[in-house]
Amino acid sequence: MVRKRTRKPETFSRFDTADYLRSEQDVIAYLEAAMEDGDAAVIAAAIGDVARARGMMQIARETGITREGLYKALSPDGNPSLGTVLKVMKALGVELAPRPAKKAGSKRRAAA
């Protein structure tokens, strides 16, 4: 009689971006990439990932927004107000800075 080997089912852990946002450079690069995407839900979720990496309870204390409120607002389905975004970004030590938008397909001309 030949015995068949049974495989153990593979298990995977849930990927969490917050686990990989260790340095200031990682955070800035991640937020810049999210903002280049231009989708408000992606930006809010990215800010939420950074907040979780830094500690949502601490961010809640610094912003005056409840931890539950932050999780809800900064989820992919959330719709945070600009005030919430600015408070969280300030607590994270990053700022929202305006810069000229990149125009698709156009090249800048030198000033004459």
HELIX and SHEET records of a PDB file:
HELIX    1   1 THR A   17  TYR A   20  5                                   4    
HELIX    2   2 GLU A   24  ASP A   37  1                                  14    
HELIX    3   3 ALA A   40  ARG A   54  1                                  15    
HELIX    4   4 MET A   56  THR A   63  1                                   8    
HELIX    5   5 ARG A   67  ALA A   73  1                                   7    
HELIX    6   6 LEU A   82  LEU A   92  1                                  11    
END                                                                             
